[in-house]
Amino acid sequence: MRLLIAIVVVLAALVALLVNRKHAHPVAPAPAVAVSTAPPASATPVDDGTEPDEASLRRIVIAEYEAVERQGGMDLVITANGQHVTAHPKVHEAHKDECHKLPYTPGQWECGMTLMMTLRDGETPSPKGERVDVKRGPDGRWVAS
């Protein structure tokens, strides 16, 4: 009988403790904060649905290879003998083959190009296929993305 009374007293104390805890510190809901993930209107590129023109793509590709040249060229290693060579790529011609919009990045295009280029001075230019991702910059010009 004493055991039963002790168990009832302990259970009553636990219930009282839980009820007091529940009502002692009510939790207020967090205030809703509106957060905008859209870029400012001045930084929003203009997307009129037209694909990039060949002249803009040519300008972007040539600028990328000129940046490589300004850094001293590309260091290459010939795997057969481990010899180090510095390539100096130069674009002689650049022609747009096709472009398509990228489905999950609004305003971004992927364009295929055929480049006629050399890796050293004095070589005959040879064709190279290249993919270029572009989008409109804040000023409306096509830029590399």
C-alpha positions as CSV (number, residue, x, y, z in Angstrom):
1,M,0.0,0.0,0.0
2,R,2.8,2.4,0.8
3,L,4.4,1.6,-2.6
4,L,1.1,2.5,-4.4
5,I,0.9,5.8,-2.5
6,A,4.5,6.7,-3.3
7,I,3.9,6.0,-7.0
8,V,0.8,8.1,-7.1
9,V,2.6,11.0,-5.3
10,V,5.6,10.8,-7.8
11,L,3.2,10.7,-10.8
12,A,1.2,13.7,-9.4
13,A,4.5,15.6,-9.0
14,L,5.6,14.9,-12.5
15,V,2.2,15.9,-14.0
16,A,2.4,19.2,-11.9
17,L,5.9,19.8,-13.1
18,L,5.0,19.3,-16.8
19,V,1.9,21.5,-16.6
20,N,3.9,24.3,-14.9
21,R,6.6,24.1,-17.5
22,K,4.2,24.2,-20.3
23,H,2.5,27.4,-19.1
24,A,5.5,29.1,-17.5
25,H,7.3,30.1,-20.7
26,P,5.0,30.5,-23.7
27,V,6.9,30.6,-26.9
28,A,5.9,33.5,-29.2
29,P,5.9,32.7,-32.9
30,A,8.8,34.2,-34.9
31,P,7.8,37.3,-36.8
32,A,7.6,36.9,-40.5
33,V,10.4,38.7,-42.4
34,A,10.0,39.4,-46.1
35,V,13.3,38.7,-47.9
36,S,13.7,39.5,-51.5
37,T,16.1,37.4,-53.5
38,A,15.6,39.4,-56.7
39,P,18.6,41.6,-57.8
40,P,18.1,45.3,-57.8
41,A,16.4,46.7,-60.9
42,S,19.6,48.4,-62.1
43,A,21.5,45.0,-62.0
44,T,18.7,43.0,-63.8
45,P,19.9,42.1,-67.3
46,V,17.7,42.8,-70.2
47,D,16.4,39.6,-71.8
48,D,14.6,40.2,-75.0
49,G,14.7,36.6,-76.1
50,T,17.1,37.1,-79.0
51,E,20.1,34.9,-79.2
52,P,23.7,36.3,-79.0
53,D,25.1,37.6,-82.3
54,E,28.4,36.2,-83.7
55,A,30.3,39.5,-83.2
56,S,29.6,39.5,-79.5
57,L,30.6,35.8,-79.1
58,R,33.8,36.5,-81.1
59,R,34.6,39.5,-78.8
60,I,34.1,37.3,-75.7
61,V,36.2,34.3,-76.9
62,I,39.1,36.5,-78.2
63,A,39.1,38.4,-74.9
64,E,39.4,35.1,-73.0
65,Y,42.4,33.9,-75.0
66,E,44.0,37.3,-74.9
67,A,43.8,37.2,-71.1
68,V,45.6,33.8,-71.2
69,E,48.3,35.4,-73.4
70,R,48.7,38.4,-71.0
71,Q,49.4,35.9,-68.2
72,G,52.3,34.4,-70.1
73,G,50.5,31.6,-72.0
74,M,49.4,28.1,-70.9
75,D,51.8,25.7,-69.3
76,L,51.4,22.3,-70.8
77,V,53.1,19.0,-69.9
78,I,53.6,16.3,-72.6
79,T,52.7,13.1,-70.8
80,A,54.9,10.8,-72.9
81,N,58.1,12.4,-71.8
82,G,57.2,14.9,-69.1
83,Q,58.5,17.9,-71.1
84,H,57.0,21.3,-70.2
85,V,55.8,23.5,-73.0
86,T,54.2,27.0,-72.9
87,A,51.4,27.4,-75.5
88,H,50.4,30.8,-76.7
89,P,46.9,30.3,-78.1
90,K,45.7,32.8,-80.7
91,V,42.3,32.9,-82.3
92,H,42.4,33.7,-86.0
93,E,38.7,33.2,-86.8
94,A,35.6,32.5,-84.7
95,H,32.2,31.4,-86.2
96,K,29.0,30.8,-84.3
97,D,27.4,27.4,-85.1
98,E,24.3,27.3,-82.9
99,C,22.9,28.7,-79.7
100,H,20.2,27.6,-77.2
101,K,18.8,28.9,-74.0
102,L,19.8,27.1,-70.8
103,P,16.6,25.8,-69.3
104,Y,17.3,26.4,-65.6
105,T,19.1,29.7,-65.8
106,P,16.9,32.5,-67.1
107,G,18.6,34.8,-69.7
108,Q,21.6,32.5,-70.1
109,W,22.6,31.0,-73.4
110,E,25.1,28.3,-74.5
111,C,26.6,28.7,-77.9
112,G,28.7,26.4,-80.0
113,M,31.5,27.9,-82.0
114,T,34.2,26.8,-84.4
115,L,37.5,28.6,-83.8
116,M,40.4,28.6,-86.2
117,M,43.4,28.9,-83.8
118,T,47.1,28.2,-83.3
119,L,49.0,27.3,-80.1
120,R,52.4,28.6,-81.3
121,D,53.5,31.4,-83.7
122,G,54.1,30.2,-87.2
123,E,51.7,27.3,-87.1
124,T,48.8,26.9,-89.6
125,P,45.5,27.6,-87.9
126,S,43.4,24.5,-87.2
127,P,39.7,24.2,-86.2
128,K,38.7,23.8,-82.6
129,G,35.1,23.4,-81.3
130,E,34.2,25.4,-78.2
131,R,31.1,26.0,-76.0
132,V,30.6,29.5,-74.7
133,D,28.1,30.4,-71.9
134,V,26.8,34.0,-72.2
135,K,24.2,36.3,-70.6
136,R,23.3,39.9,-70.8
137,G,25.2,42.2,-68.5
138,P,23.6,45.1,-66.6
139,D,24.3,47.4,-69.5
140,G,22.6,45.1,-72.0
141,R,25.8,43.8,-73.7
142,W,26.6,40.1,-73.9
143,V,29.1,38.9,-71.3
144,A,30.7,35.5,-70.4
145,S,28.8,33.8,-67.6
